[in-house]
């Protein structure tokens, strides 16, 4: 039976009317006398519109980006690590900025580009992709790596091949099976014999998978959705921050022979130690390191959320299958082989004068170039290096063949100090970080080892930690206590300092030197804002402390007397 006539509608209105018919609602078009629509025509129109609405948009084609053709790695130290703190080799809290250049071939239309092999500590929210004509529509980071557990979970409900080997005959029998459970404690397979748990039959067995489930990769993957109307080949750059790196400087100071007087010369070498805790290596990369304290408010560790490579944990209870009885339990696995000895980086210091001269003459030393980065310092390696996965690496940083320094002995004496006997003085190498003294380069913080020549070769005489030193600053390296120079600080006054802050305290110190040469002793009298002194000429203030330097003759002694009282006191 013909339907009532409809008035003339625009195409969009007609579609809306059809949608209303499909939903059982009144049509939105009024009747028109010269038009009719049969039930057959309406049914055909509804079918066409329904087909148009149900057809999905063209699926995005997945494109694998080529391996990086160029890499740049910039390392930042752990912002919370202090001068005396060592790098955490098990869980480094520094980070890196990684820039990769890769080539992609895009089809016309929308596509998904996969960047395989990014750092597992990648902070995905920091990633920037440049060089795409259509920009970035969406960014994604895969959450699951290819692993035994992920392989089983991705094959749930699909066929695998299980192969069992009879240990008595050596015969291997393979058959099809269907994975029926996830890998969260035990795997159950359905075979022609029934349902059974993997590794619980008592026979050596293995599972063979026909393919890797979609979305799994042996390396971490970062992907972006993009659109290119024409398609083409492009060189794109992926830049991102990654967690799990650190670096520090390590120095070796070697005193020149015959330099145990007040003025000494030394050779100062430095190495940059790089730490990469990620499972990915960055080969042939341009390397940069940034020194200075960077203000970081983000928790990169929580933002990184590395993908999970889940192990396979099998539980067999009860043993056996629904088809066969309980077999003889399988023998226990053989013991694990002993662990390989750990290899660590080492610097060999030779005591042979000839060998060292040959080393200096024939071995080129790579020195990193220094650049300004705001108030920070950036050092660039002159050659490309490989930042290896799960490893430490050292590269040459500084090599100053002749640094002029002073060897000082340190003592302290304030009214609160009253020694019953002489105590060893501290030792310090003092220089200035400028070209006149043989330096003139910013020195990042790190550890320093001081060696001294002897008849048996160079011997370690002390170790210390260095803070960051800028060009032009005084560099002071303390390296232990002396066994030849002693100091005794004595307070002669017999009144309570707190009860009589305005009274002068009679002080004196006795310095002894058992060396066959004269030495210079620096005495510290406390902070300038705390004490007033009288009776000594030539005192000065250094780093907020009042100091006085005095020469003690060879195999001799020196005694000083002065008076001190609390600063600000009058009377």
C-alpha positions in Angstrom: 0.0 0.0 0.0 1.5 3.4 -1.0 2.6 5.7 1.8 1.3 9.3 2.1 3.2 11.7 -0.2 6.1 13.7 1.2 7.0 17.3 0.4 10.2 18.0 -1.4 13.2 17.8 1.0 16.8 18.7 0.9 19.2 15.7 0.8 20.3 16.1 4.3 16.7 16.5 5.5 15.8 13.3 3.6 18.5 11.4 5.4 17.2 12.8 8.7 13.7 11.7 7.8 15.0 8.1 7.1 16.8 8.2 10.4 13.5 9.1 12.0 11.7 6.3 10.3 14.4 3.8 11.5 14.0 5.1 15.0 10.1 4.9 14.8 9.7 8.6 15.1 7.5 10.9 12.9 9.1 12.1 9.7 10.3 15.7 9.5 9.1 16.3 5.9 5.5 17.6 5.1 3.5 15.9 2.3 3.5 17.1 -1.3 0.8 16.4 -3.8 3.0 15.4 -6.7 5.3 13.0 -5.0 4.9 9.6 -3.5 7.4 7.1 -2.0 6.6 3.5 -2.1 7.3 1.1 0.7 9.9 -0.6 -1.6 11.7 2.6 -2.3 11.8 3.6 1.3 13.2 0.2 2.3 16.0 0.6 -0.4 16.8 4.1 0.8 17.0 2.9 4.4 19.3 0.1 3.5 21.7 2.4 1.6 21.8 4.9 4.4 22.4 2.2 7.0 25.2 0.8 4.9 26.8 4.2 4.6 26.6 4.7 8.4 27.9 1.3 9.2 31.0 1.5 6.9 34.1 2.3 9.1 36.6 4.9 8.1 39.6 3.6 6.3 41.9 1.8 8.7 45.3 3.5 9.4 48.2 1.8 7.8 51.0 1.0 10.2 54.5 2.2 9.1 57.8 1.1 10.8 60.3 3.9 11.1 63.8 3.0 10.0 66.6 2.5 12.5 68.1 5.8 13.7 70.5 7.3 11.1 71.7 9.8 13.7 71.6 10.0 17.5 72.4 12.7 20.0 72.4 11.9 23.8 72.6 14.7 26.4 73.1 13.5 30.0 71.9 15.3 33.1 73.1 14.4 36.6 70.8 13.3 39.3 69.6 16.7 40.6 69.3 15.4 44.2 72.8 13.9 44.3 75.2 15.9 46.6 78.9 16.4 46.3 79.8 13.4 48.5 77.1 11.1 47.1 78.2 8.4 44.6 76.1 7.5 41.6 73.4 4.9 42.3 74.5 2.2 39.9 71.4 0.0 40.6 68.8 2.8 40.2 70.3 6.0 38.7 68.0 9.0 39.1 69.5 11.2 36.4 68.0 11.6 33.0 68.9 12.2 29.3 67.5 14.0 26.4 67.7 11.8 23.3 67.3 12.9 19.7 66.9 10.4 16.9 66.7 11.0 13.2 64.8 8.3 11.3 63.4 7.9 7.8 59.7 7.0 7.3 57.8 6.2 4.1 54.2 7.4 4.5 51.2 6.2 2.4 48.6 8.7 1.3 46.0 9.4 4.0 46.3 8.6 7.7 48.9 6.2 9.1 50.5 5.1 12.4 54.3 5.4 12.7 56.1 3.0 15.0 59.5 4.0 16.5 60.9 0.7 17.7 63.9 0.7 20.1 63.3 3.8 22.2 64.6 3.9 25.7 62.6 1.9 28.2 62.8 4.8 30.6 61.2 7.1 28.0 59.0 9.9 29.4 56.4 9.7 26.7 54.7 13.0 27.6 57.9 14.8 26.7 58.2 13.3 23.2 58.3 15.7 20.2 58.2 14.6 16.6 59.2 17.1 13.9 59.5 16.7 10.1 56.0 15.2 9.5 54.1 17.2 6.8 50.8 16.5 8.6 52.0 16.9 12.2 51.1 14.6 15.0 47.5 13.6 15.7 48.0 11.3 18.6 50.9 9.8 20.6 51.0 6.3 22.2 53.5 4.3 24.2 53.2 0.5 24.2 52.7 -1.0 27.6 53.8 -4.6 27.0 57.0 -6.0 25.7 57.4 -9.4 24.0 57.9 -11.9 26.8 56.8 -15.5 27.6 53.8 -14.3 29.6 52.8 -11.7 26.9 53.2 -14.3 24.2 50.8 -16.7 26.0 48.3 -14.0 26.8 48.3 -12.8 23.2 47.6 -16.3 22.0 44.7 -17.0 24.3 42.1 -19.1 22.4 44.4 -19.7 19.5 46.4 -22.8 18.4 49.9 -23.6 19.3 52.1 -26.6 18.9 53.2 -28.6 21.9 56.2 -30.9 21.5 57.0 -33.5 24.1 60.2 -35.6 24.1 60.3 -39.0 25.7 63.5 -39.0 27.8 63.8 -42.8 27.5 63.6 -43.0 23.7 64.4 -39.5 22.7 61.3 -39.5 20.4 59.7 -36.1 20.0 55.9 -36.0 19.4 54.2 -32.7 18.3 50.5 -32.0 18.3 48.2 -29.0 18.1 46.7 -27.5 21.2 44.6 -24.5 22.1 45.6 -22.1 24.9 42.7 -21.9 27.3 44.1 -19.8 30.2 46.3 -16.7 30.7 49.8 -16.9 32.0 49.1 -15.9 35.6 50.1 -18.9 37.5 49.6 -21.8 35.2 48.8 -22.5 31.5 46.1 -24.9 30.5 46.0 -26.4 27.0 43.2 -28.2 25.3 44.6 -31.1 23.2 43.0 -34.1 21.6 43.6 -35.9 24.9 41.8 -33.3 27.0 42.8 -30.4 29.2 46.2 -30.3 30.8 48.7 -27.9 32.4 52.0 -27.0 30.7 55.1 -28.4 32.3 53.1 -30.7 34.5 53.1 -33.9 32.4 56.5 -35.0 33.7 58.0 -35.0 30.1 60.3 -32.4 28.6 58.1 -30.2 26.5 58.0 -26.9 24.6 55.4 -24.6 23.0 55.8 -23.3 19.5 53.8 -20.2 18.4 53.0 -19.6 14.8 53.3 -15.8 15.0 53.9 -12.9 17.4 50.6 -11.4 18.6 49.9 -7.9 17.3 51.2 -5.1 19.4 54.1 -7.0 20.9 57.7 -6.0 20.3 61.0 -7.1 21.7 62.0 -3.5 22.1 60.0 -0.6 23.6 57.8 1.1 20.9 56.6 4.7 20.7 54.0 5.4 18.0 52.3 8.5 16.5 49.3 8.9 14.3 49.7 11.4 11.4 48.1 12.4 8.1 49.7 13.0 4.7 47.4 13.6 1.7 50.0 12.6 -0.9 52.4 10.3 0.9 56.2 10.4 0.6 59.6 9.7 2.2 60.6 12.0 5.1 63.4 12.4 7.6 61.8 13.0 11.0 63.3 13.7 14.4 62.1 12.2 17.6 63.2 14.0 20.8 62.3 12.9 24.3 63.5 12.7 27.9 64.4 9.3 29.4 64.9 8.2 32.9 67.7 6.0 34.3 70.9 7.8 33.4 73.6 9.6 35.4 77.1 10.9 35.0 80.0 12.4 37.0 83.6 13.5 36.6 86.5 11.7 38.2 89.9 13.4 38.6 93.4 12.1 39.0 96.1 14.5 40.4 99.7 13.4 40.2 102.3 15.5 42.0 105.5 16.2 40.1 108.7 14.8 41.6 110.6 17.1 43.9 107.6 19.2 44.5 106.9 18.8 48.2 107.7 22.4 49.1 105.2 25.2 49.3 104.9 25.4 45.5 104.1 22.2 43.6 103.2 21.2 40.1 100.8 18.4 39.2 99.2 16.8 36.3 95.4 16.8 36.4 93.5 14.3 34.4 89.7 13.9 34.4 87.4 11.3 33.1 83.6 11.5 32.6 81.8 8.4 33.8 78.5 7.7 32.0 75.9 5.4 33.5 73.0 4.0 31.4 70.6 1.7 33.3 68.2 1.3 30.3 68.2 -1.9 28.3 68.9 0.0 25.0 72.3 1.0 23.7 72.7 4.3 21.8 75.4 3.6 19.2 77.6 6.1 17.5 75.9 9.0 19.3 76.8 12.6 19.6 77.4 12.9 23.4 76.8 15.9 25.5 76.8 16.3 29.3 75.4 19.1 31.4 77.0 20.3 34.6 75.4 22.4 37.3 72.3 22.1 39.4 69.2 21.9 37.3 65.9 22.8 38.8 63.6 19.8 38.2 60.0 19.7 39.6 58.7 16.6 37.6 59.0 13.1 38.9 60.5 11.5 35.7 60.6 8.1 37.4 56.8 8.0 37.7 56.2 9.6 34.3 58.5 7.1 32.5 56.5 3.9 33.5 58.7 1.5 31.5 56.9 -1.3 29.6 56.7 -4.6 31.4 58.4 -7.8 30.1 56.5 -10.2 32.3 58.1 -13.6 33.1 56.3 -16.9 32.8 55.5 -18.4 36.2 54.0 -21.9 36.1 52.2 -23.7 39.0 51.5 -27.4 38.8 48.7 -28.5 41.1 47.4 -31.0 40.7 49.9 -32.7 38.5 48.8 -34.4 35.3 45.9 -34.0 32.9 42.2 -35.0 32.6 43.1 -37.7 30.0 46.1 -39.5 31.6 47.0 -40.3 35.1 49.5 -38.6 37.3 53.0 -39.4 35.8 56.3 -39.6 37.6 57.3 -36.1 38.5 59.9 -34.6 36.3 63.5 -34.4 37.7 64.5 -31.1 39.2 66.2 -28.7 36.9 70.0 -28.6 36.9 71.6 -26.0 39.2 72.3 -22.6 37.8 75.9 -22.1 36.6 78.0 -19.9 38.9 77.7 -16.2 38.1 80.3 -14.6 35.9 82.7 -12.3 37.6 81.7 -8.7 37.5 83.7 -6.5 35.2 84.3 -2.9 36.2 86.1 0.0 34.6 89.5 0.8 36.0 92.2 3.3 35.5 95.7 1.8 35.6 98.4 4.1 37.0 101.8 2.9 36.1 104.8 3.6 38.3 107.3 3.4 35.5 108.6 6.7 34.4 109.5 5.3 31.0 106.0 3.7 30.5 104.3 6.9 31.5 106.4 9.0 29.2 105.6 6.6 26.3 101.9 6.9 27.2 102.0 10.6 27.2 103.8 10.8 23.9 101.9 8.1 21.9 98.4 8.1 23.3 96.1 10.9 22.1 93.9 12.4 24.8 90.3 13.4 23.9 89.2 16.5 25.6 85.5 17.6 25.6 84.7 21.1 24.5 82.9 23.5 26.9 79.8 25.6 25.9 77.6 27.9 27.9 74.0 26.8 28.5 72.5 29.6 30.5 74.0 29.4 34.0 74.9 25.7 33.3 77.8 24.3 31.5 77.5 21.9 28.5 80.4 19.7 27.4 80.5 18.1 24.0 82.5 15.1 23.1 84.6 15.7 20.0 83.9 12.2 18.7 80.8 10.0 18.6 80.6 7.4 21.3 78.3 4.5 22.2 76.3 4.7 25.4 76.0 1.0 26.1 72.9 -0.6 27.7 73.2 -1.5 31.4 76.8 -0.2 31.5 79.4 2.3 32.6 81.7 4.1 30.2 84.5 6.5 30.7 85.8 9.1 28.2 88.6 11.6 28.6 87.4 15.0 29.8 90.4 17.1 30.8 94.2 16.6 30.7 96.2 19.5 32.2 99.9 18.6 32.1 101.2 21.3 34.4 99.0 22.8 37.0 100.6 25.2 39.5 99.4 24.8 43.1 100.3 25.4 46.7 100.6 22.6 49.3 99.1 23.9 52.5 98.6 22.3 56.0 95.4 23.2 57.8 94.7 23.8 61.5 91.9 25.4 63.4 91.9 27.3 66.7 89.0 29.1 68.3 88.3 29.8 72.0 86.2 26.6 72.0 89.2 24.5 71.0 91.5 23.5 73.8 93.7 20.5 72.8 95.4 18.4 75.4 98.0 17.3 72.9 99.1 18.0 69.3 96.8 16.7 66.5 97.7 16.1 62.8 97.0 18.9 60.4 95.1 18.5 57.2 96.6 18.7 53.8 95.3 20.7 50.9 96.3 21.6 47.3 95.2 25.1 46.5 95.2 26.7 43.0 93.1 29.0 40.9 91.0 27.8 38.0 92.6 30.1 35.4 95.1 29.7 32.5 97.9 31.3 34.5 97.8 28.4 36.9 97.4 25.8 34.1 93.6 25.3 34.2 91.0 27.7 32.9 88.1 25.3 32.3 84.9 24.7 34.3 85.3 21.6 36.5 82.2 19.6 37.3 81.8 17.9 40.7 83.2 14.5 41.2 85.8 12.5 43.1 89.6 13.1 43.0 92.5 10.8 43.8 95.9 12.4 44.6 99.0 10.4 43.8 102.6 11.2 44.8 105.8 9.8 43.2 108.1 7.6 45.3 111.0 5.3 44.7 108.5 2.5 44.2 106.3 4.4 41.8 103.3 6.7 42.2 101.4 6.1 45.5 97.9 7.1 46.5 98.1 9.7 49.2 94.4 10.7 49.5 90.9 11.0 48.0 88.4 13.8 48.2 85.2 15.0 46.6 85.1 18.2 44.5 82.2 20.5 44.0 81.5 22.4 40.8 84.2 25.0 40.1 83.7 27.8 37.6 86.6 29.5 35.7 88.3 32.0 38.0 87.4 30.4 41.3 89.9 29.2 43.9 90.2 25.4 43.8 91.0 23.7 47.1 91.6 19.9 47.2 91.8 18.4 50.6 93.3 14.9 50.7 93.8 13.6 54.2 95.9 14.3 57.3 99.6 14.8 57.7 101.8 12.5 59.6 104.6 15.1 59.8 103.0 18.4 60.7 101.1 18.8 64.0 99.2 21.6 65.7 98.1 22.2 69.3 95.6 24.9 70.1 95.5 26.1 73.7 93.2 28.5 75.5 94.9 30.1 78.5 91.9 32.0 79.9 90.2 30.3 82.8 86.7 32.0 82.7 83.4 30.9 81.1 83.1 32.4 77.6 79.3 32.4 77.8 79.3 34.3 81.1 81.9 36.9 80.0 81.4 37.5 76.3 83.2 40.8 76.4 86.5 39.6 77.9 89.5 38.7 75.7 90.7 35.1 75.7 94.4 34.5 75.7 95.2 32.0 72.9 98.2 30.3 71.6 99.1 27.5 69.2 102.2 25.4 68.7 103.1 24.1 65.2 105.7 21.4 64.6 107.2 20.2 61.3 109.1 17.0 60.9 109.7 17.4 57.2 113.2 18.2 55.8 111.7 21.3 54.2 109.7 24.3 55.3 105.9 24.1 55.1 103.0 26.7 55.1 100.3 26.2 57.7 96.9 27.9 57.4 95.2 28.5 60.7 91.4 29.1 60.8 90.0 31.2 63.6 86.3 30.7 62.9 83.8 32.8 61.0 84.4 36.5 60.8 81.0 37.3 62.2 81.6 35.2 65.3 85.0 36.3 66.7 87.3 39.4 67.0 91.1 38.9 67.0 94.0 41.1 68.1 97.7 40.4 68.3 98.3 39.0 64.8 99.1 40.9 61.7 98.2 39.7 58.2 95.0 37.9 58.9 92.4 37.9 56.1 88.9 36.6 55.4 88.4 33.7 53.0 85.0 32.1 52.4 83.7 33.9 55.5 86.4 32.6 57.8 89.3 34.5 59.4 92.6 32.8 58.4 96.3 33.3 58.9 99.2 31.6 57.1 102.5 31.0 58.7 105.7 29.3 57.6 107.1 26.5 59.9 110.9 25.8 59.3 112.2 22.3 58.4 112.4 20.1 61.4 111.3 23.0 63.5 108.4 24.5 65.4 106.5 27.8 65.5 104.4 29.2 68.4 101.8 31.9 67.9 100.0 34.0 70.6 96.9 36.2 70.2 93.7 37.2 71.9 90.1 36.5 70.8 86.6 37.4 72.0 83.1 37.1 70.6 82.2 39.5 67.7 80.1 42.5 68.6 81.3 42.6 72.3 82.4 46.0 73.6 84.3 47.0 76.7 
